[in-house]
Amino acid sequence: LKILLSFPYVFYFVRYIAAFDKNLDHIWIRITNPNYYMGARFLDLQQVFFSVKCNFDPITNFNFNFSNLEKSCPWTANYGPLLEIVPYFGNIWRDTLITSGIVIIFVLSFYNFFLKLFPKNRILILIIFLSPSINFLIERMNIDIFILLICSYVIYNYKKYPNIFSFCLLILSLIKLHPIGFILGLMAYG
């Protein structure tokens, strides 16, 4: 069982390493659902960084790494109003890799936390963390994975700092509308 429970660590580590090099395409393709494969690594996060960069730094052409996709400013990822005013002047690909590595570490930390919190449901937790939906969120590094991680932490620790965490949920809802459900639930519950 221990070997089986260690599989998410290996799986997401391999995914992260395969993101660095076009020569590892064969690995990336094998661990990606073929219906969603577009070649690009962490495409949604690259698009978010590109969209935010367009706010203050008009780029004429940007190729999303490991794909044939190309965009030019003005362009928006069509998320909430907060991403329309945030400045970003970094390197899109470098920051995509750094952010993705941090997110994967947090996802695996949550996995470890849930294994300890629910020891009788370890197989279910394993299945959830290797499910196609979580794999897709990480493969694309969709902004929803950030919201899921932050909201999970906020809800679990809400009673410690309710005002600060309510503000965090409010800020997240300015990026995407999903956290509004958490806010309404907390209003109904509290």
Accessible surface in RSA format (square Angstrom, percent):
REM  Atomic radii and reference values for relative SASA: ProtOr
REM  Chains: A
REM  Algorithm: Lee & Richards
REM  Probe-radius: 1.40
REM  Slices: 20
REM RES _ NUM      All-atoms   Total-Side   Main-Chain    Non-polar    All polar
REM                ABS   REL    ABS   REL    ABS   REL    ABS   REL    ABS   REL
RES LEU A   1   109.64  61.1  62.12  44.4  47.52 119.5  65.64  46.1  44.00 118.4
RES LYS A   2   177.91  86.8 169.45 104.0   8.46  20.1 113.77 102.4  64.14  68.3
RES ILE A   3   154.75  88.1 149.90 111.7   4.85  11.7 152.04 109.5   2.70   7.3
RES LEU A   4    92.52  51.5  88.08  63.0   4.44  11.2  91.31  64.1   1.21   3.3
RES LEU A   5    14.04   7.8  13.63   9.7   0.41   1.0  13.63   9.6   0.41   1.1
RES SER A   6    44.32  37.5  42.82  57.1   1.50   3.5  31.41  66.9  12.91  18.1
RES PHE A   7    96.32  48.2  94.68  58.6   1.64   4.3  96.32  58.4   0.00   0.0
RES PRO A   8     0.05   0.0   0.05   0.0   0.00   0.0   0.05   0.0   0.00   0.0
RES TYR A   9    77.61  36.2  75.43  42.9   2.17   5.7  69.72  52.4   7.89   9.7
RES VAL A  10    82.24  54.1  79.34  71.8   2.90   7.0  82.24  71.5   0.00   0.0
RES PHE A  11    29.04  14.5  25.97  16.1   3.07   8.0  29.04  17.6   0.00   0.0
RES TYR A  12     0.06   0.0   0.06   0.0   0.00   0.0   0.06   0.0   0.00   0.0
RES PHE A  13   126.74  63.4 123.79  76.7   2.95   7.7 126.74  76.8   0.00   0.0
RES VAL A  14    51.39  33.8  49.86  45.1   1.54   3.7  51.04  44.4   0.35   0.9
RES ARG A  15     0.00   0.0   0.00   0.0   0.00   0.0   0.00   0.0   0.00   0.0
RES TYR A  16    44.16  20.6  44.16  25.1   0.00   0.0  30.12  22.6  14.04  17.3
RES ILE A  17    74.21  42.2  74.05  55.2   0.16   0.4  74.05  53.3   0.16   0.4
RES ALA A  18     0.78   0.7   0.39   0.6   0.38   0.9   0.52   0.7   0.25   0.7
RES ALA A  19     0.00   0.0   0.00   0.0   0.00   0.0   0.00   0.0   0.00   0.0
RES PHE A  20    96.78  48.4  76.16  47.2  20.63  53.7  76.23  46.2  20.56  58.8
RES ASP A  21    57.61  40.4  55.32  55.1   2.29   5.4  14.63  34.4  42.98  42.9
RES LYS A  22   104.21  50.8  98.99  60.7   5.22  12.4  78.46  70.6  25.75  27.4
RES ASN A  23   119.14  82.2 100.29  96.9  18.86  45.4  28.75  69.2  90.39  87.4
RES LEU A  24    46.14  25.7  46.14  33.0   0.00   0.0  46.14  32.4   0.00   0.0
RES ASP A  25    26.45  18.5  26.45  26.3   0.00   0.0  15.30  36.0  11.15  11.1
RES HIS A  26   104.47  57.1  97.51  67.8   6.96  17.8  75.58  77.9  28.89  33.6
RES ILE A  27    51.76  29.5  50.85  37.9   0.91   2.2  51.76  37.3   0.00   0.0
RES TRP A  28     0.14   0.1   0.14   0.1   0.00   0.0   0.00   0.0   0.14   0.2
RES ILE A  29    77.33  44.0  72.56  54.1   4.77  11.5  72.56  52.2   4.77  13.0
RES ARG A  30   200.36  84.1 165.71  84.5  34.65  82.5  56.61  77.4 143.75  87.1
RES ILE A  31    31.95  18.2  24.23  18.1   7.72  18.6  30.97  22.3   0.98   2.7
RES THR A  32     7.51   5.3   1.06   1.1   6.45  15.4   2.95   4.0   4.56   6.9
RES ASN A  33    55.87  38.5  45.89  44.3   9.99  24.0  20.90  50.3  34.98  33.8
RES PRO A  34   112.66  82.1  93.01  84.8  19.64  71.4  94.86  78.3  17.80 110.6
RES ASN A  35   127.01  87.6  90.95  87.9  36.05  86.8  21.38  51.5 105.62 102.1
RES TYR A  36    95.52  44.6  92.04  52.4   3.47   9.0  49.83  37.4  45.68  56.3
RES TYR A  37    68.15  31.8  47.46  27.0  20.69  53.8  42.66  32.1  25.49  31.4
RES MET A  38    87.33  45.2  64.89  42.9  22.44  53.4  61.98  52.7  25.35  33.6
RES GLY A  39     5.81   7.2   0.00   N/A   5.81   7.2   5.63  15.5   0.18   0.4
RES ALA A  40     2.51   2.3   0.02   0.0   2.49   5.7   0.02   0.0   2.49   6.6
RES ARG A  41     0.00   0.0   0.00   0.0   0.00   0.0   0.00   0.0   0.00   0.0
RES PHE A  42     0.00   0.0   0.00   0.0   0.00   0.0   0.00   0.0   0.00   0.0
RES LEU A  43     4.56   2.5   4.53   3.2   0.04   0.1   4.53   3.2   0.04   0.1
RES ASP A  44    15.76  11.0  14.97  14.9   0.79   1.9   3.12   7.3  12.64  12.6
RES LEU A  45     6.90   3.8   6.66   4.8   0.23   0.6   6.90   4.8   0.00   0.0
RES GLN A  46     0.00   0.0   0.00   0.0   0.00   0.0   0.00   0.0   0.00   0.0
RES GLN A  47    37.63  21.0  37.63  27.5   0.00   0.0   1.01   2.1  36.63  27.8
RES VAL A  48    10.02   6.6   9.96   9.0   0.06   0.1  10.02   8.7   0.00   0.0
RES PHE A  49    33.19  16.6  33.19  20.6   0.00   0.0  33.19  20.1   0.00   0.0
RES PHE A  50     0.00   0.0   0.00   0.0   0.00   0.0   0.00   0.0   0.00   0.0
RES SER A  51     6.06   5.1   5.74   7.7   0.32   0.7   1.32   2.8   4.73   6.6
RES VAL A  52     7.08   4.7   7.07   6.4   0.01   0.0   7.07   6.1   0.01   0.0
RES LYS A  53    25.72  12.5  25.72  15.8   0.00   0.0  11.99  10.8  13.73  14.6
RES CYS A  54    19.34  14.6   3.20   3.6  16.14  37.9   3.34   8.5  16.00  17.2
RES ASN A  55    47.28  32.6  14.00  13.5  33.28  80.1   9.93  23.9  37.35  36.1
RES PHE A  56   106.26  53.2  76.94  47.7  29.32  76.3  83.58  50.7  22.68  64.9
RES ASP A  57    51.45  36.0  50.34  50.1   1.10   2.6   6.15  14.5  45.30  45.2
RES PRO A  58   109.90  80.1  92.86  84.6  17.04  62.0  92.90  76.7  17.01 105.7
RES ILE A  59    31.12  17.7  25.57  19.0   5.55  13.4  30.03  21.6   1.09   3.0
RES THR A  60   115.49  82.1 105.20 106.6  10.30  24.5  81.75 109.8  33.74  51.0
RES ASN A  61    96.44  66.5  76.75  74.2  19.69  47.4  17.97  43.3  78.47  75.8
RES PHE A  62    34.42  17.2  32.15  19.9   2.27   5.9  34.42  20.9   0.00   0.0
RES ASN A  63    88.29  60.9  78.54  75.9   9.76  23.5  22.01  53.0  66.29  64.1
RES PHE A  64     0.63   0.3   0.00   0.0   0.63   1.6   0.00   0.0   0.63   1.8
RES ASN A  65    42.75  29.5  37.95  36.7   4.80  11.6   7.09  17.1  35.66  34.5
RES PHE A  66    39.74  19.9  23.47  14.5  16.27  42.3  30.45  18.5   9.29  26.6
RES SER A  67    24.47  20.7   0.38   0.5  24.10  55.5   8.76  18.7  15.71  22.0
RES ASN A  68   155.48 107.2 124.35 120.2  31.13  75.0  38.34  92.3 117.14 113.2
RES LEU A  69    53.16  29.6  51.05  36.5   2.10   5.3  53.16  37.3   0.00   0.0
RES GLU A  70    97.47  56.0  71.33  54.0  26.14  62.2  17.60  34.0  79.86  65.2
RES LYS A  71    60.67  29.6  55.04  33.8   5.62  13.4  14.94  13.4  45.73  48.7
RES SER A  72    50.10  42.3  38.06  50.8  12.04  27.7  27.45  58.5  22.65  31.7
RES CYS A  73    22.74  17.2   2.76   3.1  19.98  47.0   2.93   7.4  19.81  21.4
RES PRO A  74   134.69  98.2 115.49 105.3  19.20  69.8 117.09  96.7  17.60 109.4
RES TRP A  75    68.52  27.5  53.44  25.9  15.08  35.4  46.30  24.7  22.23  36.1
RES THR A  76    50.35  35.8  45.24  45.9   5.10  12.2  44.70  60.0   5.65   8.5
RES ALA A  77    23.66  21.8   4.62   7.1  19.03  43.3   8.02  11.3  15.63  41.4
RES ASN A  78   124.11  85.6  95.92  92.7  28.18  67.9  29.79  71.7  94.32  91.2
RES TYR A  79    46.50  21.7  24.53  14.0  21.96  57.2  15.89  11.9  30.61  37.7
RES GLY A  80    14.20  17.5   0.00   N/A  14.20  17.5  12.99  35.6   1.22   2.7
RES PRO A  81    85.87  62.6  80.41  73.3   5.46  19.8  83.58  69.0   2.29  14.2
RES LEU A  82    40.21  22.4  37.87  27.1   2.34   5.9  39.94  28.1   0.26   0.7
RES LEU A  83    22.09  12.3  21.36  15.3   0.73   1.8  21.36  15.0   0.73   2.0
RES GLU A  84    79.93  45.9  65.51  49.6  14.41  34.3  36.51  70.6  43.41  35.4
RES ILE A  85   118.57  67.5 107.69  80.2  10.88  26.2 109.30  78.7   9.27  25.2
RES VAL A  86    52.33  34.4  50.65  45.9   1.68   4.1  52.33  45.5   0.00   0.0
RES PRO A  87    76.55  55.8  62.70  57.2  13.85  50.4  62.70  51.8  13.85  86.1
RES TYR A  88    31.11  14.5  27.30  15.5   3.81   9.9  31.09  23.4   0.02   0.0
RES PHE A  89   136.02  68.1 108.48  67.2  27.54  71.7 109.54  66.4  26.48  75.8
RES GLY A  90    18.60  22.9   0.00   N/A  18.60  22.9  16.38  45.0   2.21   5.0
RES ASN A  91    78.61  54.2  69.72  67.4   8.89  21.4  15.15  36.5  63.46  61.3
RES ILE A  92     8.55   4.9   4.00   3.0   4.55  11.0   4.00   2.9   4.55  12.4
RES TRP A  93    45.84  18.4  44.74  21.7   1.10   2.6  33.06  17.6  12.78  20.7
RES ARG A  94   125.66  52.8 121.77  62.1   3.90   9.3  58.64  80.1  67.02  40.6
RES ASP A  95    21.66  15.2  21.07  21.0   0.60   1.4   8.00  18.8  13.66  13.6
RES THR A  96     0.00   0.0   0.00   0.0   0.00   0.0   0.00   0.0   0.00   0.0
RES LEU A  97    17.47   9.7  17.47  12.5   0.00   0.0  17.47  12.3   0.00   0.0
RES ILE A  98    92.15  52.4  87.38  65.1   4.78  11.5  91.03  65.5   1.13   3.1
RES THR A  99    31.25  22.2  30.37  30.8   0.88   2.1  17.75  23.8  13.51  20.4
RES SER A 100     0.00   0.0   0.00   0.0   0.00   0.0   0.00   0.0   0.00   0.0
RES GLY A 101    10.90  13.4   0.00   N/A  10.90  13.4  10.30  28.3   0.59   1.3
RES ILE A 102    87.42  49.7  86.57  64.5   0.85   2.1  86.88  62.6   0.53   1.4
RES VAL A 103     6.32   4.2   6.29   5.7   0.03   0.1   6.32   5.5   0.00   0.0
RES ILE A 104     8.49   4.8   8.49   6.3   0.00   0.0   8.49   6.1   0.00   0.0
RES ILE A 105   115.28  65.6 113.22  84.3   2.06   5.0 114.46  82.4   0.82   2.2
RES PHE A 106   107.32  53.7 107.32  66.5   0.00   0.0 107.32  65.1   0.00   0.0
RES VAL A 107     2.52   1.7   2.51   2.3   0.00   0.0   2.52   2.2   0.00   0.0
RES LEU A 108    23.67  13.2  22.94  16.4   0.73   1.8  23.33  16.4   0.34   0.9
RES SER A 109    56.74  47.9  45.96  61.3  10.78  24.8  31.70  67.5  25.04  35.1
RES PHE A 110    32.14  16.1  30.93  19.2   1.21   3.2  32.07  19.4   0.07   0.2
RES TYR A 111     0.00   0.0   0.00   0.0   0.00   0.0   0.00   0.0   0.00   0.0
RES ASN A 112    56.41  38.9  56.41  54.5   0.00   0.0   4.34  10.4  52.07  50.3
RES PHE A 113    77.20  38.6  72.49  44.9   4.71  12.2  76.35  46.3   0.85   2.4
RES PHE A 114    55.29  27.7  55.29  34.2   0.00   0.0  55.29  33.5   0.00   0.0
RES LEU A 115    20.06  11.2  17.57  12.6   2.49   6.3  17.80  12.5   2.26   6.1
RES LYS A 116   151.75  74.0 127.60  78.3  24.16  57.5  89.88  80.9  61.87  65.9
RES LEU A 117    70.67  39.4  50.04  35.8  20.63  51.8  54.29  38.1  16.38  44.1
RES PHE A 118    90.43  45.2  86.92  53.8   3.51   9.1  90.43  54.8   0.00   0.0
RES PRO A 119    82.99  60.5  74.29  67.7   8.70  31.6  74.51  61.5   8.49  52.8
RES LYS A 120   199.25  97.2 163.41 100.3  35.84  85.3 114.16 102.8  85.09  90.6
RES ASN A 121    70.09  48.3  66.15  63.9   3.94   9.5   6.34  15.3  63.74  61.6
RES ARG A 122    84.67  35.5  83.11  42.4   1.56   3.7   8.93  12.2  75.74  45.9
RES ILE A 123    77.52  44.1  76.14  56.7   1.38   3.3  76.14  54.8   1.38   3.7
RES LEU A 124    99.81  55.6  96.63  69.1   3.18   8.0  97.75  68.7   2.06   5.5
RES ILE A 125    11.60   6.6  11.36   8.5   0.24   0.6  11.60   8.4   0.00   0.0
RES LEU A 126     9.33   5.2   9.33   6.7   0.00   0.0   9.33   6.6   0.00   0.0
RES ILE A 127   103.19  58.7  99.17  73.9   4.02   9.7 102.49  73.8   0.70   1.9
RES ILE A 128    82.42  46.9  81.19  60.5   1.23   3.0  82.42  59.3   0.00   0.0
RES PHE A 129    20.89  10.5  20.89  12.9   0.00   0.0  20.89  12.7   0.00   0.0
RES LEU A 130    49.80  27.7  30.34  21.7  19.46  48.9  30.71  21.6  19.09  51.4
RES SER A 131    23.02  19.5  19.39  25.9   3.63   8.4  21.49  45.8   1.53   2.1
RES PRO A 132   103.50  75.4  95.09  86.7   8.41  30.6 100.28  82.8   3.22  20.0
RES SER A 133    72.71  61.4  63.71  85.0   9.00  20.7  52.38 111.5  20.33  28.5
RES ILE A 134    20.81  11.8  20.81  15.5   0.00   0.0  20.81  15.0   0.00   0.0
RES ASN A 135    20.99  14.5  20.99  20.3   0.00   0.0   1.17   2.8  19.82  19.2
RES PHE A 136    60.35  30.2  56.71  35.1   3.64   9.5  59.99  36.4   0.36   1.0
RES LEU A 137    29.19  16.3  29.19  20.9   0.00   0.0  29.19  20.5   0.00   0.0
RES ILE A 138     0.04   0.0   0.04   0.0   0.00   0.0   0.04   0.0   0.00   0.0
RES GLU A 139     3.90   2.2   3.64   2.8   0.27   0.6   1.36   2.6   2.55   2.1
RES ARG A 140    31.37  13.2  31.37  16.0   0.00   0.0   0.37   0.5  31.01  18.8
RES MET A 141     0.13   0.1   0.00   0.0   0.13   0.3   0.00   0.0   0.13   0.2
RES ASN A 142    20.64  14.2  20.64  19.9   0.00   0.0   0.06   0.1  20.58  19.9
RES ILE A 143    14.26   8.1  13.88  10.3   0.38   0.9  14.04  10.1   0.23   0.6
RES ASP A 144    34.76  24.4  32.93  32.8   1.83   4.3  10.79  25.4  23.97  23.9
RES ILE A 145     1.41   0.8   1.41   1.0   0.00   0.0   1.41   1.0   0.00   0.0
RES PHE A 146    42.17  21.1  40.90  25.3   1.27   3.3  42.17  25.6   0.00   0.0
RES ILE A 147     5.97   3.4   5.97   4.4   0.00   0.0   5.97   4.3   0.00   0.0
RES LEU A 148    77.76  43.3  74.18  53.1   3.58   9.0  77.47  54.4   0.28   0.8
RES LEU A 149    19.73  11.0  18.63  13.3   1.10   2.8  18.93  13.3   0.80   2.1
RES ILE A 150    72.72  41.4  69.87  52.1   2.85   6.9  72.72  52.4   0.00   0.0
RES CYS A 151     0.13   0.1   0.13   0.1   0.00   0.0   0.13   0.3   0.00   0.0
RES SER A 152    33.60  28.4  22.29  29.8  11.31  26.1  13.21  28.1  20.39  28.6
RES TYR A 153   120.43  56.2 118.61  67.5   1.82   4.7  79.80  60.0  40.63  50.1
RES VAL A 154     2.53   1.7   2.53   2.3   0.00   0.0   2.53   2.2   0.00   0.0
RES ILE A 155    66.88  38.1  55.04  41.0  11.83  28.5  55.04  39.6  11.83  32.1
RES TYR A 156   130.22  60.8 101.40  57.7  28.82  75.0  79.24  59.5  50.98  62.8
RES ASN A 157    16.04  11.1  12.63  12.2   3.40   8.2   3.98   9.6  12.06  11.7
RES TYR A 158    47.95  22.4  47.45  27.0   0.50   1.3  29.76  22.4  18.19  22.4
RES LYS A 159   168.36  82.1 143.43  88.0  24.92  59.3 100.33  90.3  68.03  72.5
RES LYS A 160   143.67  70.1 114.49  70.2  29.18  69.5  79.95  72.0  63.72  67.9
RES TYR A 161   122.88  57.4 118.54  67.4   4.34  11.3  75.23  56.5  47.65  58.7
RES PRO A 162    55.94  40.8  55.78  50.8   0.17   0.6  55.94  46.2   0.00   0.0
RES ASN A 163   127.69  88.1 119.37 115.4   8.31  20.0  31.62  76.1  96.07  92.9
RES ILE A 164   105.56  60.1 102.44  76.3   3.13   7.5 105.56  76.0   0.00   0.0
RES PHE A 165    19.51   9.8  19.51  12.1   0.00   0.0  19.51  11.8   0.00   0.0
RES SER A 166    42.43  35.9  39.12  52.2   3.31   7.6  30.86  65.7  11.57  16.2
RES PHE A 167   122.17  61.1 118.14  73.2   4.03  10.5 121.55  73.7   0.62   1.8
RES CYS A 168    42.73  32.3  39.09  43.6   3.64   8.6   5.31  13.4  37.42  40.4
RES LEU A 169     0.18   0.1   0.18   0.1   0.00   0.0   0.18   0.1   0.00   0.0
RES LEU A 170    89.60  49.9  89.60  64.1   0.00   0.0  89.60  62.9   0.00   0.0
RES ILE A 171    56.55  32.2  56.55  42.1   0.00   0.0  56.55  40.7   0.00   0.0
RES LEU A 172    12.69   7.1  12.69   9.1   0.00   0.0  12.69   8.9   0.00   0.0
RES SER A 173    11.37   9.6   5.42   7.2   5.95  13.7   0.42   0.9  10.95  15.3
RES LEU A 174    66.65  37.1  66.51  47.6   0.13   0.3  66.65  46.8   0.00   0.0
RES ILE A 175    25.86  14.7  25.81  19.2   0.04   0.1  25.81  18.6   0.04   0.1
RES LYS A 176    45.39  22.1  39.86  24.5   5.53  13.2  28.51  25.7  16.88  18.0
RES LEU A 177   130.90  72.9 123.22  88.2   7.67  19.3 123.38  86.6   7.52  20.2
RES HIS A 178    97.27  53.2  80.89  56.2  16.38  41.9  69.02  71.1  28.25  32.9
RES PRO A 179     0.00   0.0   0.00   0.0   0.00   0.0   0.00   0.0   0.00   0.0
RES ILE A 180    70.00  39.8  70.00  52.1   0.00   0.0  70.00  50.4   0.00   0.0
RES GLY A 181    46.89  57.8   0.00   N/A  46.89  57.8  34.27  94.1  12.61  28.2
RES PHE A 182    75.67  37.9  69.09  42.8   6.58  17.1  73.57  44.6   2.10   6.0
RES ILE A 183    40.62  23.1  39.95  29.8   0.67   1.6  40.48  29.1   0.14   0.4
RES LEU A 184   102.47  57.1  98.21  70.3   4.26  10.7  98.62  69.3   3.85  10.4
RES GLY A 185    37.45  46.2   0.00   N/A  37.45  46.2  34.08  93.5   3.36   7.5
RES LEU A 186    28.31  15.8  22.62  16.2   5.70  14.3  22.89  16.1   5.42  14.6
RES MET A 187   136.67  70.8 109.85  72.7  26.81  63.8  98.81  84.0  37.86  50.2
RES ALA A 188    93.24  85.7  51.61  79.7  41.63  94.7  63.65  89.6  29.59  78.4
RES TYR A 189   172.29  80.4 140.78  80.1  31.50  82.0 113.91  85.6  58.38  72.0
RES GLY A 190    94.48 116.5   0.00   N/A  94.48 116.5  46.57 127.8  47.91 107.3
END  Absolute sums over single chains surface
CHAIN  1 A    10916.0       9401.4       1514.6       7656.4       3259.6
END  Absolute sums over all chains
TOTAL         10916.0       9401.4       1514.6       7656.4       3259.6
